[in-house]
Amino acid sequence: MPDGDGIDAAHGQASYDVRLDWGPTGGAALARLSRLAPDPPVEGLAPRPAVVAVVVDVLSFTTTLSIAVAQGTRVHPFRWKDERADTFAAEREAVLAVGRFEAAGLADPPPSLSPAQLLSSTPVERLVLPSPNGSTICAALALAGVAVVGASLRNRSAVARWLRPHLDAGAVIAFVPAGERWPDGSLRPGLEDLWGAGAVLAALDLPGRSVSPEARHAAASYGSVAGDLPTALAECASGRELAAVGYAADVAVAAELDADDVVPVLIDDGFAAG
């Protein structure tokens, strides 16, 4: 039955150590786990489990995030770019990332959401990186008090290594594939994000752990394309969408498995290497 937040208890996947749900609403439902038990512990009641949210937005927020943090940049997530983003960046003495098209064709492009452009731009000390999906989810989860890491295909092994001791210590690992948006604002699940979550799961040592069917499905889906990941990423809907507007290079960069040995961890002062 639904709880006080209108969320059916079954949707929280509460009997599993490793879970997965989609997009901002799914992330919020998983984050609610952090409020299900008291902290500090109350006699007779189980202590609240630590919750680590693994946000996956392969095309392109978490791929760009992985590259930026690997370059030594502190990254601040922000909800989709609007007039407030300039103020947010100024308060943190950070550079506000521009859109893909704004950076296109420049000899020394400023940082943007494009991972291929970011690889060729001069690194900055601090970067505000807005996006309507991954960045928005990260910011919302952090406000809920949940530990957040950013995962992509480029850093999946590093993220798996970082998660291992947290899982061993009893943390709940909640994967949140970001997905995309239909024109009406509703969620469009993206295969690329399912594969990104599955790639991390495939690199985790999970024998003896309780893994939800949703998370197991992600691992199986990744296994079906792992043999030719660049082709699969280029042929999925989101890959074709980027290629159609001239950003096939972003898809190719996103498909570079384990290219970055870094784990972006969201702290009070933005994403830093964990």
N, C-alpha and C positions, 0 to 999 in steps of 0.2 A: 504493500500500500504506500501511497505517497506520504512523505514526511512534511514537516512544516514549511519546507522550501518548495513543495510541490514535486519532489523527485521521488520516483518509486525506488524503494530500498534495493530491489534487485538490480537496478541500473548502476549501482555503486560498485558491483562486483566485489563485495566486501569479504567474501570467503577466499579471495586469492591474494597471493603476495605480489603478483605481477599482473597489471591490468592495462586496458586500453580503451579509450573512447575518443570521439571525434570533436574537433573544433572548439569554439569558445564555450558552448553549452556543455559539451562533454567534459571539457577541462574543469569547468565549475563544479560539475557533479562529482568528479574525482577529488577535487580539492576539498569538498565538503567532508571528506574522510577525516581531515585534520580537526574537525569539530565534533566528531561522533563520541569521543571519550574525553574525560576531564584531564586537564593539565594545569597544575600538578596533579599526580594520581590521588584518588580518593580511596580510602580503605574499602575493599570489597569490589572495586571496579578496576577493570584492566586499564593500564596506562595507555595514553594516546600513542598510536604508532607514528613514527616519522614518515612523512610522505615526500617523495622526490618525484617531481613531474619532469618528464622528458618530452620537451616540445620538439616536434619535427615538422619543418616547412622547407622541403628540399628545393622547391622552385618559387621563392629563392631565399627567404629570410634566414633560416638557420645555416644554409650554405654560405651566404655572405657573412654571417656572424662568425662562423668558424674561421674563415679567411682573415677577417679583421682582427680577431683575438689572437690568432697565430702571428699576426704582424705586430702585436704589442699594443693594439688599440683597446681602450676601454669603451664598451658599447652600451649605450642607454636605449632600451626599447621604448617605443612610444606608439600610442594609437595612431591610426592613419593620419598622414600629414595634413595639417590645417594651420590656421593662424597661431594656434597655441604652441605648435612645435617650435617656432622661432624663439618664443619666450623660454620654453623649456630648455632649448639648447643654450641660449645666452646665460641662463642661470647656472649652467654647469660648465661654462666656458668650453663648449663642445661645438664641433662642426655638424651642421644639419645635413644629412645625406640628401642628395637631389634625386630626381627621377631618372630612370634609364635614358629617356630621350633628351633630357637636359645635358647629360654628360657625353652623349654620343658625338663623335667626330673631333673632340678636343685633344690636343697633343698631350696635355697632362690633365686628364679628367678628374674632377673632384669626386670624392667618394659617393657611390650611389648604391641602390639595392642590387645592381647587376654584379654578380660575383666575378665575371670575366673582366669588367671594368675595374673592379676593386683590386684585382691582381696587378693591374698596370698603373694604378694611381699611387701617388705618394702617401704613405701611411700618415695618419694623424693621431694625436694623443688621445682625444676623446671624440666619439661619434654618436650622434643621435640617429638611430636607424628606424624610421617608421615603416610599418607595413600593416595592411588591413587584416592579416591573418596571424602569422606567427608572432610578430612583435606585440600585437594587441593581446593575444593569449598569454604571453609571458608576463606582460605588465599586470594583467588581471590576476594571475595566479600569485604573483609576488605580493599583491595587495591582500590576498587571502592568507598570507603567511606560509606559503608552501615553498620549499626549496625547488628551484628551477634550473635545469640545464638545457642547453641547446644541442640537438643532435642532427646530423646530416649523414649522407653517405660518405662524405669526405673525412669525417672524424668518428665513425661508428665504433672502431676498435678502441680508441682512446676513451670514449664514453662508456663502453662496456667495462673496461678496466676500472674506471672511476666508480661505477655503480656497484661493482662486486662487493667491496667491504661494507657498503651501506646496506645491501641486501642481506649480507651475513649478519649484520647487527640488528636485523629485524625491521628495516624500513620497508614500506610499501613503495613499489616502483610503478608509477602511473604514466604510461605513454599517451601522449596527446598529439596525434597527427592533425595538422592544422586544417588541411583541405583548402578549397577555394570557395568562391562565391558565384552563385547564379546572379543574373541581372536584378532579380527581385530581392537579393540580399540573403537568400537561404543558402545553406551549406551545400557545396558540391564536393563530395569526397574525392580526393586525388590519389590515384594509384601511387604516384611518386612518394607521397608521405607514408602510405602503408608500407611500401618497400623500405623506406628509410627507417621506420620503426622496426620492421622485420630484420633489417641488417644488423641493428644493435642487438636485438634478441638472439640472432644467430651467433653473435660473438660472445654472448653471455653463457656462463656455465650454469645451467638451470636444473640439473638432476636433483630430485627431491624437493623442488620448489613447486608451489601451486601456481599455475599459470592459467589465466582465464582463456576461454575459447577464443575471445576476440584477439588477445595477444598471440595465441598459437596460430591463428589464421594469418596474422601479419607475417610471422616467421615463415610460414608455408608459402605465402605469396612471394616473399623475397626469394625463397629458394627456387621458385619457378623461373626467375629471371636472372639469377646470380651469374649464370654462365655467359650472358651477353647483356650486361647491364646498360652500357651506352646505347645500344639499339632499342632496348625496352623503354628507356627514359625518353629517347627521341620520338618514339612512336606513340606514347601515351598522349592523352588529350592536352595536358598542360605543356608537355614538351613541344607538341605541334603548334600550340598557341604562341609560345615564345619564338619559335623558328619563323612563324608567319610574319612576325613584326621585326625580324632581323636579329634575333637574339639566340640563335642556335648555339653560339659559343657559351652562353650561360648554361645551357643544358649539358654540353660536353664537360664543362668545369664541374657541374654538380655530380656528374657520374664518376668522377675520379675517386674511386674507393680508397679510403685510408690515406688520402693525400695530406691531411692535417693531423698532427699528433697533439691535439689540444682539446680541452673540455671547457667550453664557456659556461661559467657558473654565475648565476645572477645574485649579486649581493646588494647591499643598500646603495652602493655607488656604481651600479651598472654591472654588465657582464665582464668578468675577468677570468683569466686562465685558472682552472682548478687543478 
